């Protein structure tokens, strides 16, 4: 059973946040995280972002995806408006960094992100967003505004005991390197993206 293992206040470039490590076991070195802005009002619908780990985009600023920019934008949004980022340790759509790099190598040969995963014998997307619902229940959050472009995340909330008040889009302009990645998100996964072409 997931439970809170540790928590502390952490000042960041985007403001002060309460960071909470949540896992089944206190010895877990890679727990999920709840990152709560200090001005969050739990009496109103809480702004929430389900964000899956992406070391290449968040730490090394890879241009192949917009994950790092989405996390930065979500941090800024939560600082301004209050809210929670539920940070899920599901690297590479939950295939792990080793398989993710193998998929990147296939992408260099012309495969798109889904084709590369399938060629490796892996799911197109193996993430489990029900974990985020468990975390929101631990935090006693009942009503949310969801920052997302992903209809699957919305469906998970709608099928849970948590009320989805509204969706807040979180779209990042594409680049030359990320245009194909975003096109797959829109065309294959049905993400609610207005345009996947590179912005000039």
Secondary structure in CASP SS format (residue, H / E / C, confidence):
PFRMAT SS
TARGET T0000
AUTHOR 0000-0000-0000
METHOD secondary structure of the structure
MODEL  1
X C 1.00
X C 1.00
X E 1.00
X E 1.00
X E 1.00
X E 1.00
X E 1.00
X E 1.00
X E 1.00
X E 1.00
X E 1.00
X E 1.00
X C 1.00
X C 1.00
X E 1.00
X E 1.00
X E 1.00
X E 1.00
X E 1.00
X E 1.00
X E 1.00
X E 1.00
X E 1.00
X C 1.00
X C 1.00
X C 1.00
X C 1.00
X C 1.00
X C 1.00
X C 1.00
X C 1.00
X E 1.00
X E 1.00
X E 1.00
X E 1.00
X E 1.00
X E 1.00
X C 1.00
X C 1.00
X C 1.00
X C 1.00
X C 1.00
X C 1.00
X C 1.00
X C 1.00
X E 1.00
X E 1.00
X E 1.00
X E 1.00
X E 1.00
X E 1.00
X E 1.00
X C 1.00
X C 1.00
X H 1.00
X H 1.00
X H 1.00
X H 1.00
X C 1.00
X C 1.00
X C 1.00
X C 1.00
X C 1.00
X C 1.00
X C 1.00
X C 1.00
X H 1.00
X H 1.00
X H 1.00
X H 1.00
X H 1.00
X H 1.00
X H 1.00
X H 1.00
X H 1.00
X H 1.00
X H 1.00
X H 1.00
X H 1.00
X H 1.00
X H 1.00
X C 1.00
X C 1.00
X E 1.00
X E 1.00
X E 1.00
X E 1.00
X E 1.00
X C 1.00
X C 1.00
X H 1.00
X H 1.00
X H 1.00
X H 1.00
X C 1.00
X H 1.00
X H 1.00
X H 1.00
X H 1.00
X H 1.00
X H 1.00
X H 1.00
X H 1.00
X H 1.00
X H 1.00
X H 1.00
X H 1.00
X C 1.00
X C 1.00
X C 1.00
X C 1.00
X C 1.00
X H 1.00
X H 1.00
X H 1.00
X H 1.00
X H 1.00
X H 1.00
X H 1.00
X C 1.00
X C 1.00
X C 1.00
X C 1.00
X C 1.00
X C 1.00
X C 1.00
X C 1.00
X C 1.00
X C 1.00
X H 1.00
X H 1.00
X H 1.00
X H 1.00
X H 1.00
X H 1.00
X H 1.00
X H 1.00
X H 1.00
X C 1.00
X C 1.00
X C 1.00
X C 1.00
X E 1.00
X E 1.00
X E 1.00
X E 1.00
X E 1.00
X C 1.00
X C 1.00
X C 1.00
X H 1.00
X H 1.00
X H 1.00
X H 1.00
X H 1.00
X H 1.00
X H 1.00
X H 1.00
X C 1.00
X C 1.00
X C 1.00
X C 1.00
X E 1.00
X E 1.00
X E 1.00
X E 1.00
X E 1.00
X E 1.00
X C 1.00
X C 1.00
X C 1.00
X C 1.00
X C 1.00
X C 1.00
X C 1.00
X C 1.00
X C 1.00
X C 1.00
X H 1.00
X H 1.00
X H 1.00
X H 1.00
X H 1.00
X H 1.00
X H 1.00
X H 1.00
X H 1.00
X C 1.00
X C 1.00
X C 1.00
X C 1.00
X C 1.00
X C 1.00
X C 1.00
X C 1.00
X C 1.00
X C 1.00
X C 1.00
X C 1.00
X C 1.00
END
